[in-house]
Every structure is written in C-alpha cells, then in structure tokens.
C-alpha cells in the first residue's frame, strides 16, 4: 500500500494530548481541567494550549465558573467534536492491518 492511499488524519485531533482529551470527553458529559490534566499527565500551560485548539475547531466547549472563590474550568465535547472523533477513528482503521492478516501466537 502506498502512503497516498491512506486517508488523511485530522491534524487537530492527531496530537497525543488532544486525542487523549477527546477520548475522555467522548465518554462523559463534562470533565474539569484538573481531571484532564491528571489523565493526560501534562502541565497547565500545555493542556490549556491543546484545549484552546480543540475549542477553536469547535470540537469542544470550555466553561469557566467559580466554586466559591476558586475558578473552575469545565470542558465538554460538541456534536461536531463527536463526529470528528468518529471520522478520525474510522480513518485510523485504514492504517491498521486487516484482522484476517493478523496471526495469534500462542
């Protein structure tokens, strides 16, 4: 198979941190910044940059609020983000070998 037969992968999603964020958000109603930072094992600044890219693409929303005097940032995936994530996963399947070609070693 030549490289030009592979479908393009969405460059917004094709980042380890952004893929991890969307993988978390696809299964929950919302997640707060600290939780996403913990599961992605990244820094505040790095995560913030990735969240901004996802928000700019319309793949997620960011809601800022306060819990008492403490700021809280909550993220949710959008319908557009769900569709983009599904397309990404579908395209990624073309990069994997067919299941019939995989041999199980025992």
C-alpha positions in Angstrom: 0.0 0.0 0.0 1.4 3.4 -0.9 1.2 6.3 1.5 -1.2 8.3 -0.7 -3.8 5.6 -0.3 -4.1 6.3 3.5 -6.9 8.7 4.4 -5.8 12.0 6.0 -6.0 12.1 9.8 -7.5 15.3 11.3 -4.5 17.3 12.4 -6.5 19.0 15.2 -7.1 15.6 16.8 -3.8 14.0 15.7 -1.8 15.0 18.8 -1.4 12.7 21.8 -2.8 15.2 24.3 -5.8 16.3 22.1 -6.6 12.7 21.2 -6.5 11.8 24.9 -8.8 14.8 25.8 -11.3 13.8 23.2 -11.1 10.1 24.3 -12.1 11.2 27.8 -14.8 13.7 26.8 -16.5 11.2 24.4 -17.5 9.1 27.3 -18.6 11.7 29.8 -20.9 14.7 29.9 -18.1 17.0 31.0 -14.7 17.0 32.7 -12.8 19.6 34.7 -9.4 20.9 33.8 -7.7 19.3 36.8 -9.0 15.9 35.9 -7.9 16.3 32.2 -4.5 17.4 33.4 -4.2 14.4 35.6 -5.2 11.8 32.9 -3.1 13.5 30.2 -0.1 13.9 32.5 0.6 17.4 31.1 1.2 20.8 32.5 -1.3 23.6 33.0 0.1 25.6 30.1 0.4 22.7 27.7 -3.1 21.4 28.4 -4.5 24.9 28.1 -2.9 25.3 24.6 -4.4 22.0 23.4 -7.8 22.8 24.8 -7.8 26.1 23.0 -7.1 24.3 19.7 -9.9 21.9 20.2 -12.3 24.8 21.2 -11.2 26.9 18.1 -12.0 23.9 15.9 -15.5 23.7 17.5 -14.7 20.2 18.9 -15.3 21.1 22.5 -16.6 23.9 24.7 -14.9 25.5 27.7 -17.0 26.8 30.5 -15.3 28.9 33.2 -17.1 29.4 36.6 -16.3 29.7 40.3 -16.8 27.2 43.1 -16.7 29.6 46.0 -13.7 31.8 45.3 -11.9 29.0 43.3 -12.0 29.2 39.5 -13.3 26.0 37.7 -12.8 25.2 34.0 -15.1 22.6 32.6 -14.8 21.0 29.2 -17.5 19.3 27.1 -17.3 17.7 23.6 -19.6 19.1 21.0 -21.6 17.3 18.4 -19.1 18.5 15.8 -16.3 17.0 18.0 -18.1 13.7 18.3 -18.4 13.5 14.5 -14.8 14.5 14.0 -13.7 11.9 16.6 -15.7 9.2 14.9 -14.2 10.1 11.4 -10.7 10.1 12.9 -11.2 6.6 14.4 -12.7 5.4 11.1 -9.7 6.8 9.1 -7.3 5.3 11.6 -8.6 1.8 10.9 -7.1 2.1 7.4 -3.7 2.4 9.0 -4.0 -1.0 10.8 -3.5 -4.4 9.2 -6.7 -6.3 8.3 -7.8 -8.6 11.1 -7.6 -11.6 8.8 -3.9 -11.0 8.3 -3.1 -10.9 12.0 -1.8 -14.2 13.4 -2.2 -15.0 17.1 0.9 -16.6 18.6 0.4 -18.9 21.5 
